[in-house]
């Protein structure tokens, strides 16, 4: 059987390798960019968090997040890791379930996938952009931007999402599937950096901290997370922020509350500050939080309370110390926006999943048409869950189950 696969990202390569494994099918893998896995090579700051051993449907979002269940049951993280082990990839699992290549390089993941694509019954055409797909009596007729065309008996659309436009994200997958009768939900960025008033974070660029985060709208809790945050010149980033960004991107006038010392009670912190004042009265107020928080962050919080950084500690009164304690536990950043699809790692929204069979990834509308990965209305939490979905849905689609 002739199988065409559009997109050689994570899900597309997983689908291609799976479909070619029997040796019976003839696979044509078409990639718009000049090389495969470009976005994959940039994930995890170049480390590639390729899955998470704690993946389950509760870590996914969309109008029907339970759609992921059959794929995750067929190809759980253990099966995905066996798939990569057979390709020659060594991995390491961290305490929180995140799995990385042992080399700590995302390129290692891309390289072994390229090895897996090197099969006599699999043809890869990079630098080939498919601009139209039409259903034909024999299956599907595909046409590229340079005028080339191909016919296939079955088609897998694995074009990825709109996120990460600088790395190849785009709208082509949605457009092709819509041309075949499918529908698309509203698209928004997820796992994206958030913007705030630059004056609030001035001088903190590059500062990292562990924090407990709450996102609110009109004092109502919208989302919460815990973990590392990183301040930027436009706002805030980091894994804990990414966890909230899906909610922040779809809400207006949201506010981020950061508890920068979540492991310390207010009275414990106040006692520590009082001890510092009594022991080191000649120190300047700018050193009040030294040894507790990053120096630049500590100074910013003290200044934010209206305290002169050069004031001797002995001049600080009870109300000022309480104000410092309060801001350490609730530093408030009004969210003014986000870095858009360019900065996003994942797309929230996509092709309506109810139009596909969850146990095969085949279309309910067009027989012989499959879709997988980010192009569908499924997105996961930060921590390897999105790539787990890409591998699992790609391998499930590559099995080509349910073909008439």
C-alpha positions as CSV (number, residue, x, y, z in Angstrom):
1,X,0.0,0.0,0.0
2,X,1.2,3.5,-0.8
3,X,1.2,5.8,2.2
4,X,1.8,9.5,2.1
5,X,2.8,11.3,5.3
6,X,2.8,15.1,5.4
7,X,5.2,16.5,8.1
8,X,8.5,15.0,9.4
9,X,8.3,16.3,12.9
10,X,8.0,14.1,16.0
11,X,4.6,12.6,15.2
12,X,5.3,12.3,11.5
13,X,8.6,10.5,11.9
14,X,7.1,8.1,14.5
15,X,4.2,7.4,12.1
16,X,6.6,6.8,9.1
17,X,8.9,4.5,11.0
18,X,5.9,2.5,12.3
19,X,4.2,2.3,8.9
20,X,7.4,1.2,7.2
21,X,8.2,-1.5,9.8
22,X,6.2,-4.3,8.1
23,X,8.2,-3.8,4.9
24,X,5.0,-4.1,2.9
25,X,3.9,-0.5,2.7
26,X,5.6,2.1,0.5
27,X,6.0,5.2,2.5
28,X,6.4,8.8,1.1
29,X,7.4,11.2,3.9
30,X,7.1,14.9,2.8
31,X,8.6,17.7,4.8
32,X,8.2,21.4,4.1
33,X,11.5,22.4,5.7
34,X,15.0,21.6,4.4
35,X,15.6,19.1,7.2
36,X,13.6,16.9,9.5
37,X,12.9,17.5,13.2
38,X,14.0,21.1,13.3
39,X,11.5,22.0,16.1
40,X,12.3,18.8,17.9
41,X,16.0,19.7,18.0
42,X,15.2,22.9,19.8
43,X,13.0,21.5,22.5
44,X,13.9,21.6,26.2
45,X,16.5,24.3,25.5
46,X,18.3,21.8,23.2
47,X,18.0,18.9,25.7
48,X,14.7,17.4,24.5
49,X,12.4,16.2,27.3
50,X,11.2,13.4,25.1
51,X,8.5,11.9,27.4
52,X,7.3,11.7,31.0
53,X,6.8,8.4,32.8
54,X,3.8,10.0,34.6
55,X,1.9,10.7,31.4
56,X,-1.9,10.1,31.7
57,X,-5.0,11.7,30.3
58,X,-5.2,14.2,33.2
59,X,-2.1,16.0,31.9
60,X,-3.8,16.9,28.6
61,X,-6.2,19.6,27.4
62,X,-8.6,20.3,24.6
63,X,-12.4,20.2,24.1
64,X,-12.2,16.4,24.5
65,X,-8.9,15.6,26.3
66,X,-9.9,12.0,27.0
67,X,-9.3,11.5,23.2
68,X,-5.6,10.8,24.2
69,X,-6.5,7.7,26.2
70,X,-6.3,4.9,23.5
71,X,-3.0,6.2,22.2
72,X,-1.5,6.5,25.6
73,X,-2.7,3.0,26.5
74,X,-1.4,1.5,23.2
75,X,1.9,3.4,23.5
76,X,2.6,4.4,27.1
77,X,6.0,6.0,28.0
78,X,7.5,2.5,28.4
79,X,6.6,1.6,24.9
80,X,7.9,4.9,23.6
81,X,11.2,4.3,25.3
82,X,11.5,0.8,23.9
83,X,10.9,2.4,20.4
84,X,13.8,4.7,21.0
85,X,16.0,2.0,22.5
86,X,15.6,-0.1,19.4
87,X,16.8,3.0,17.4
88,X,19.9,3.1,19.6
89,X,19.0,6.0,22.0
90,X,20.2,5.9,25.6
91,X,18.0,7.9,28.0
92,X,18.0,9.0,31.6
93,X,14.9,9.6,33.9
94,X,14.8,12.4,36.4
95,X,13.0,12.2,39.8
96,X,9.9,14.0,38.4
97,X,9.5,11.5,35.6
98,X,11.0,13.6,32.8
99,X,13.1,11.6,30.4
100,X,16.0,13.1,28.5
101,X,18.6,11.6,26.1
102,X,21.6,10.4,28.0
103,X,23.8,12.7,25.9
104,X,21.7,15.7,27.1
105,X,21.4,16.7,23.4
106,X,18.1,17.0,21.5
107,X,20.1,16.3,18.3
108,X,20.6,12.7,19.5
109,X,16.9,12.1,19.3
110,X,16.7,13.6,15.8
111,X,19.7,11.5,14.7
112,X,18.3,8.2,15.8
113,X,15.0,9.0,14.2
114,X,16.8,9.7,10.9
115,X,18.4,6.3,11.3
116,X,15.0,4.8,11.6
117,X,13.8,6.5,8.4
118,X,16.6,4.9,6.5
119,X,14.6,2.0,5.1
120,X,14.3,0.8,1.5
121,X,10.5,1.2,1.5
122,X,10.6,4.7,2.9
123,X,11.3,7.8,0.8
124,X,11.9,11.2,2.4
125,X,11.4,14.3,0.4
126,X,12.5,17.4,2.4
127,X,12.0,20.9,1.2
128,X,8.7,19.9,-0.3
129,X,5.6,21.9,0.7
130,X,2.2,20.3,0.0
131,X,-0.3,23.0,-1.0
132,X,-3.3,20.9,-1.8
133,X,-4.8,17.4,-1.1
134,X,-7.8,16.1,-3.0
135,X,-9.7,12.9,-2.4
136,X,-9.6,10.6,-5.4
137,X,-11.1,7.3,-6.3
138,X,-7.8,5.6,-5.6
139,X,-7.2,7.5,-2.4
140,X,-5.5,10.9,-2.3
141,X,-3.8,13.2,-4.8
142,X,-1.2,15.5,-3.3
143,X,0.3,18.6,-5.0
144,X,3.4,20.5,-4.0
145,X,4.2,24.1,-4.4
146,X,6.8,23.3,-7.1
147,X,4.2,21.5,-9.2
148,X,5.1,18.0,-8.3
149,X,2.3,15.6,-7.5
150,X,1.8,12.1,-6.0
151,X,-1.0,9.7,-5.4
152,X,-1.4,7.6,-2.3
153,X,-3.9,5.1,-1.0
154,X,-3.8,6.4,2.5
155,X,-2.7,9.8,4.0
156,X,-1.4,10.8,7.4
157,X,-1.4,14.5,8.2
158,X,1.3,15.2,10.8
159,X,2.1,18.9,10.0
160,X,2.3,20.0,13.6
161,X,0.8,23.2,15.0
162,X,1.0,26.9,14.7
163,X,3.4,27.4,17.6
164,X,7.1,28.1,17.1
165,X,6.7,29.8,13.8
166,X,10.5,30.6,13.6
167,X,11.1,26.8,13.8
168,X,8.6,25.8,11.2
169,X,5.2,26.1,13.0
170,X,2.4,27.1,10.7
171,X,-1.2,26.7,9.5
172,X,-0.8,24.2,6.7
173,X,-2.0,21.2,8.5
174,X,-5.2,22.9,9.6
175,X,-5.8,24.2,6.1
176,X,-5.2,20.8,4.4
177,X,-7.6,19.0,6.8
178,X,-10.2,21.7,6.5
179,X,-10.1,21.3,2.7
180,X,-11.0,17.7,3.3
181,X,-14.1,18.6,5.3
182,X,-12.7,18.8,8.9
183,X,-13.1,21.6,11.3
184,X,-10.7,23.6,13.5
185,X,-11.2,25.1,17.0
186,X,-9.8,28.5,18.0
187,X,-6.0,28.4,18.2
188,X,-4.0,30.0,21.0
189,X,-0.4,29.7,22.3
190,X,0.4,27.4,25.2
191,X,3.7,26.9,27.1
192,X,4.5,30.5,26.3
193,X,6.3,33.3,28.1
194,X,4.1,36.0,29.7
195,X,4.4,39.7,29.5
196,X,4.0,42.2,32.4
197,X,4.8,45.8,33.1
198,X,8.6,46.0,32.4
199,X,9.0,48.5,35.3
200,X,8.0,45.7,37.7
201,X,10.8,43.3,36.5
202,X,13.4,45.9,35.6
203,X,16.9,44.7,36.4
204,X,15.8,41.1,36.9
205,X,16.5,39.7,33.5
206,X,18.0,36.2,33.8
207,X,17.2,35.8,37.5
208,X,15.7,32.4,38.4
209,X,13.7,31.5,41.5
210,X,11.5,28.7,42.8
211,X,8.0,29.9,43.5
212,X,4.4,28.8,44.0
213,X,2.2,30.6,41.4
214,X,-1.4,31.5,41.4
215,X,-3.2,33.0,38.3
216,X,-6.3,34.9,39.1
217,X,-9.0,36.9,37.3
218,X,-11.1,39.3,39.5
219,X,-9.7,37.5,42.6
220,X,-11.0,34.1,41.4
221,X,-8.4,31.4,41.0
222,X,-7.8,30.4,37.4
223,X,-4.8,28.1,37.7
224,X,-1.8,27.4,39.9
225,X,1.6,25.8,39.7
226,X,4.9,25.4,41.4
227,X,8.5,25.3,40.2
228,X,11.1,27.4,38.5
229,X,10.4,30.8,37.1
230,X,12.8,33.1,35.1
231,X,12.4,36.8,34.9
232,X,12.9,38.5,31.6
233,X,13.0,42.1,30.3
234,X,9.4,41.8,29.2
235,X,7.9,39.7,32.0
236,X,8.4,36.2,33.2
237,X,9.1,32.7,31.9
238,X,10.1,29.3,33.1
239,X,8.4,25.9,33.5
240,X,6.1,27.0,36.3
241,X,4.9,29.9,34.1
242,X,4.4,27.6,31.1
243,X,2.0,25.5,33.2
244,X,-0.2,28.6,33.7
245,X,0.3,30.2,30.3
246,X,-2.6,28.3,28.5
247,X,-5.0,29.9,31.0
248,X,-3.3,33.2,30.8
249,X,-3.4,33.3,27.0
250,X,-7.1,32.8,26.9
251,X,-8.1,35.1,29.8
252,X,-8.2,38.9,30.0
253,X,-6.9,41.0,32.9
254,X,-5.3,38.1,34.7
255,X,-2.9,38.6,37.6
256,X,0.0,36.4,38.6
257,X,0.8,36.0,42.3
258,X,4.3,34.6,43.1
259,X,5.1,33.1,46.5
260,X,8.9,33.3,46.3
261,X,9.4,31.5,49.6
262,X,6.7,28.8,49.6
263,X,8.5,26.6,52.1
264,X,8.7,29.3,54.8
265,X,5.8,30.6,56.9
266,X,5.4,34.3,57.2
267,X,6.1,34.4,61.0
268,X,9.2,32.3,60.4
269,X,10.5,34.7,57.8
270,X,9.6,37.7,59.9
271,X,11.5,36.2,62.8
272,X,14.6,35.6,60.6
273,X,14.5,39.3,59.4
274,X,14.2,40.6,62.9
275,X,17.2,38.5,63.9
276,X,19.2,39.9,61.0
277,X,18.3,43.5,62.0
278,X,19.4,42.9,65.6
279,X,22.6,41.1,64.7
280,X,23.7,43.3,61.9
281,X,22.2,46.8,62.5
282,X,24.7,48.6,60.4
283,X,24.0,46.6,57.2
284,X,22.0,48.4,54.5
285,X,18.4,47.5,53.7
286,X,19.5,46.2,50.3
287,X,21.1,43.3,52.2
288,X,17.9,42.4,54.1
289,X,17.1,39.4,52.0
290,X,20.7,38.4,51.1
291,X,21.2,34.7,51.5
292,X,17.5,34.1,51.3
293,X,16.8,35.1,47.7
294,X,18.8,36.0,44.6
295,X,20.6,39.3,45.4
296,X,19.0,41.3,42.6
297,X,15.6,39.9,43.4
298,X,15.9,40.6,47.1
299,X,16.9,44.2,46.4
300,X,14.1,44.7,44.0
301,X,11.5,43.5,46.6
302,X,12.9,45.8,49.3
303,X,12.8,48.7,46.9
304,X,9.3,47.8,45.8
305,X,8.2,48.2,49.5
306,X,9.4,51.8,49.3
307,X,12.5,51.2,51.4
308,X,15.7,52.9,50.5
309,X,18.4,50.3,49.7
310,X,21.0,52.4,51.6
311,X,19.0,52.8,54.8
312,X,20.6,51.1,57.8
313,X,18.7,48.0,58.9
314,X,18.4,49.5,62.4
315,X,16.1,52.2,60.9
316,X,13.5,49.7,59.6
317,X,10.3,49.6,61.5
318,X,7.9,46.7,62.2
319,X,5.5,47.7,59.3
320,X,8.4,47.8,56.8
321,X,9.6,44.4,57.8
322,X,6.0,43.0,57.5
323,X,5.7,44.6,54.1
324,X,8.9,42.8,52.9
325,X,7.5,39.5,54.3
326,X,4.2,40.1,52.5
327,X,5.8,40.8,49.1
328,X,8.0,37.7,49.4
329,X,4.9,35.6,49.7
330,X,2.8,37.5,47.2
331,X,4.7,39.4,44.6
332,X,2.0,40.5,42.1
333,X,2.5,40.8,38.4
334,X,-0.5,41.9,36.3
335,X,-0.3,40.0,33.0
336,X,-0.4,42.3,30.0
337,X,0.0,39.7,27.2
338,X,2.2,36.8,26.0
339,X,4.9,36.2,23.4
340,X,2.5,34.8,20.9
341,X,2.9,31.8,18.6
342,X,6.5,32.8,17.8
343,X,7.4,32.2,21.4
344,X,5.0,29.3,22.2
345,X,6.2,25.7,22.4
346,X,2.7,24.3,21.8
347,X,-0.6,25.2,20.2
348,X,-3.7,25.0,22.2
349,X,-6.7,24.1,20.0
350,X,-6.6,22.4,16.6
351,X,-8.6,20.0,14.4
352,X,-11.7,18.7,16.2
353,X,-10.8,15.3,17.7
354,X,-14.4,14.1,17.6
355,X,-14.1,13.9,13.9
356,X,-11.5,11.1,14.3
357,X,-11.5,7.6,15.8
358,X,-9.4,7.8,19.0
359,X,-8.4,4.1,18.7
360,X,-7.0,4.4,15.2
361,X,-6.5,8.2,14.5
362,X,-8.5,7.7,11.3
363,X,-11.0,10.3,10.1
364,X,-14.7,9.6,10.6
365,X,-15.3,11.8,7.6
366,X,-12.7,10.7,5.0
367,X,-11.8,7.0,5.0
368,X,-8.0,6.4,4.6
369,X,-7.2,9.8,6.2
370,X,-5.3,9.9,9.5
371,X,-4.0,12.8,11.6
372,X,-1.7,12.8,14.6
373,X,0.3,15.1,16.9
374,X,-0.1,18.8,17.5
375,X,-2.4,19.5,14.5
376,X,-5.3,18.0,16.6
377,X,-7.0,19.7,19.4
378,X,-4.8,18.2,22.1
379,X,-2.1,19.9,24.1
380,X,-0.3,18.7,27.2
381,X,1.3,20.1,30.3
382,X,5.0,21.2,30.4
383,X,7.4,18.3,31.1
384,X,7.5,15.9,28.2
385,X,3.8,15.3,27.8
386,X,3.4,16.9,24.4
387,X,6.2,14.8,22.9
388,X,4.7,11.7,24.5
389,X,1.4,12.6,22.7
390,X,3.3,13.1,19.4
391,X,5.1,9.7,19.6
392,X,2.0,7.8,20.8
393,X,-0.5,9.3,18.3
394,X,2.1,9.0,15.5
395,X,2.8,5.4,16.1
396,X,-1.0,4.6,16.4
397,X,-1.7,6.4,13.2
398,X,1.3,4.6,11.6
399,X,-0.4,1.2,12.3
400,X,-3.0,2.2,9.8
401,X,-5.7,0.4,11.6
402,X,-9.3,0.5,10.4
403,X,-8.5,0.9,6.7
404,X,-11.4,-0.2,4.6
